[in-house]
Amino acid sequence: RAALAEARLLPEARPFGALARLSVSTVTGANAFFTVTDTTLAAFDLTPWARPLLARAGHTGGLIVTEADHAAARAEGERAWLLDLSADRPPPHARALAYLQTAEAEGIPERYKCRVRRPWYRVPVVAPGALLLAKRAHLHHRLQHNAAGLLTTDTIYQGAPLPSAGLSAADLVVSFHTSLTLLSVELEGRSYGGGVSELVPSEIARLSLLSLPLGEHLPQLDALSRAHGGQADAAEALIEATDALFAARCPAYAALLPGLRRALGVLRGRRLGR
């Protein structure tokens, strides 16, 4: 507690909400229907309404979401497309209408988010953000830079740095994976079940970050995250590398690290033990 209190008083420490804003992404009301694979896309000729999608943060192990990640998800048969039947898109042709009829057979138009829309299949698509953060995570959350501009559903929050912060998306992604920030995740968030960590936007805004412009290190940290399985990084290689990066530039943070790391281990261990 003493280490955390001191860390939050460091000149570099800022609440996430003062640096960036994340909010809920596209709410479809039926992700299994409105997000599709390449196979479904071809079977019903849905290409005119398909927009590139990152369905799950686990589909990329890195901190930079790239077009190559999207291509890999497609190759693995993942749901990599979001159906956007907005008014400015072509009206559904016969094969697309046949796909819509499969939803009607399952009662999807009667689900809450669908039945309040006119027509039920016209999903209000939220524009992609430069920053992505999964709503739920196992070992630890990852903030990601959406370099490919992929859409997301409500399983992944999207947003951008605030102009007043003076930091880029890359700066914020580099800053996120310190022991200080991940300890604040354990304190502000909640255990969803099975030890899974869950965050809502108001909790994300209260997370503590060290706001230094170190975005040039993002490619190296991205490679490290990919090499250690992203959210499955049991070796904590990403956290250790990020801590070292900030400790080298902030001696006061370096002095507090042992206490912060111990606290993170205790609270995360308690969550996972549930």
N, C-alpha and C positions, 0 to 999 in steps of 0.2 A: 504493500500500500504506500509506503514511503517513497519507493522508487517511482511508482506511477505518478504520485502527486508531484514529485520533483520534475519528472519528464514532461508533464503537462504544463509546467511553468517555464520550460525552455523557450527562448525567443523564437526558435524555429517551429515550435509545436502549434498547430492550428486545428480546429475542428473541421472535419471533412466538409460540412455544410458551408463553411466560409470560403472554400476553394472550388467546389464543384457541386452540381446538382444532378442527382439521379432520380428517375421516376419510373413508374410501371410502363412496360412496353405494350405491344399489341395484345389485346384481350380478344381471343377468337370465340370463346365459349365452347369450342370443341377442337382442341389442337390436333387430335388424331384424324380429324376430317380435313381441316383447313391447311395442315402442313403435310406435304406429300413427298414421296421418293421419285427418283427418275422413272421407275417402272410405272407408277400411277400416272405420272405426267404424260408418258408416251401412250399409255393405254386409253386415255380419254382426251388426248390432244389438248392438254391444259397449258401449253407454253405461253399463249397470249396473256395469261393471268398469273403466271408464276414469277415470284420475286425471290432473289437469293436470301436464304435464311440460315442463321445459326440456331438450331433448335435446342442445343444443350451446350453449356460451357465445356463439358467433358469431351466434346468433339474436337477440341484442340488442346494440346498440352502446353501451349505457349502463352505468352503475355501479349503478343501481337497477333490479332486475328487476320489472316491473309486469305487471298483468293485460293491459294494452294490448300489451305485448311478446308475451304468449301468444296474444292474438287475432291479431296480425300474423303470427306463425308459422303459425297455423292457416290463415289466408287465403292464405299462400304455399305451402300444401300440405306443410308440414313435419310430422315426427312429433312431435305435441304432446300425446300421451296415453300413459300407462303402464298396461298391463293388470294389474290387481290382483285375482286370483282367490283371495283369502284365504278361510279357513274361515268368516269372519263375513260374507262376501258371498253373494249369491244363487248357487245352483248353476247351471252353464252350461245354457242352453236349446239347442234344436236348432241354431239358426244359429251360436251360439257354439261348439258342439261341432264344427260343420263347419269353423270357423276352426282349431280345435285339430287337426283331422285334416289340414289343410294342412301343419302343422308335422311331423306324423308322417310324411308323405310325403317330407319333406326330411331326416329323420333327426335333427331337433332334440332329441327326448326322449333321445337317446343321447349328447348332448354332456355333458361332465363336470358342469358346474354344474346341468344339468337332471336327469341320471340319478340324482343323489344325493338328489333331492327326492321326496317322496311326497305328493300326485301331482307329476309332473314340472313341471306348469304353475303350481304355487303358489309364486310368487316372494316371498321375504322382503323386503318393502318397507321401506326406511329412511326415517324421518320427515324432512321437509324441514328444513333448517337456515337460520338467519338470514344466514349467510355462505356464498358460493359461490366456488370457484376452479377454473378448468379445469385438468385434468391436463397438457395440452399447449397451447402458444401459439406464435405466430410472432414478431412484433416484441417484444411484452412481455405478461406475464400481467396479468390484471385481477382484483382482488378485488371481488365484487359483493354488494350487500345484497338478499337475496331477499324483497322486500316483498310479493310475490304468493304466497309460500309454495308455490312450485312444487317438485315432486319432480325428482330428477336421477338419472341412471344413473352408472356408475363412470367416465364420461368427465369428470365434474365432482365435485370434493370438496365436502362440505357440513360445516357446523359452526356454532359460536356463540362469542361472547366468554366468557372465564372470569369468574365473578362477582368474583373477587379482583382483576381488572384495573381495575375502576372505569371502563371505557370501553364505549360502545355499539357496536353493529354499524356504525352510520354513522361513528363516530369511527375505527374500524379501517379501513373502506373508504377514507376520506379519507387516512389515514396510509400506505396501502400503495404509492401510486404515486410515491414519491420516488426520486431517483437512488440514495440509500443502499439502499433496499429492493430495487430492481431490479438494482443491482449485486450484492447478496447472492444474488439469484436466479441470476445468471450463474455465481457461484462455487459455490453449493450444489447447483444442479440439473445436468442433463446435456443433451447434444444428442441428441435421439431419432433424427434422420435428416432430411436435407434442411434442416438448420438449425433444426428445430423444438426449442423448449425444453420440457423435461419435468421435473416435480417429483413427488416422493412425499411422504407426510405427514411422515416423519422429517426430510426436507430443508426442508419448509415451516416446521417448528418452529424451525429454526436461522436463519431469515431475520431481518434486523435492521429494526426499525420505530422511528419516532419517535412515542412514545406521548403525544400531546396531544389533548385533547377538542375537536376542530374539526369535529364532525359536522354543524354547521349549514351548512357549506359544501358538503355533498354534492350538493344539487340543482344548484348551478352547475357543479360538476365533472361531474356526470352529463350535463348538457346539452352541455358541452364535449366529452366523450367521444363522445357521439352525433354531434355535428357533424363529428368527425374520423375516424369509422369504427371506433371502439372499438379492437380489437386491431390494426387496420390503420392506426393513427395514425402515419404516416411523419413528420409534422411535429413529433411529440412534444409536442403542445400540452398534453395532460393532465399529462405529466411536468413540463413547465416551469411550469405553473400551480400544481401541487402543491408543487414545490420552492420557488416564490416564497412560497407560503402559510406554509411552515415556516421559511423563511429570515427572514421578517419577524418571527417570534416567537422565533427562536433564532439570534442573531448568530453564535455559534460554528459553527453548521451552514452559515450563509451563507458564512463564510470557507473552508469545506472544499468547497463545491460545485464549483468549477472542477476540482479533482482528482478528485472522485467522477464528474463528468460525463465527463471524459476516459477514466477507467477503464471506465466503462459502455460508452462508444463502442467502445473497443478490444476488450473481451471479447464484446460482442454482435456486432460486425463479424466477429470470428473465427468465432463460431458460425454466423452467416448465410452466411459464405463457404464453409462446408463443404457 
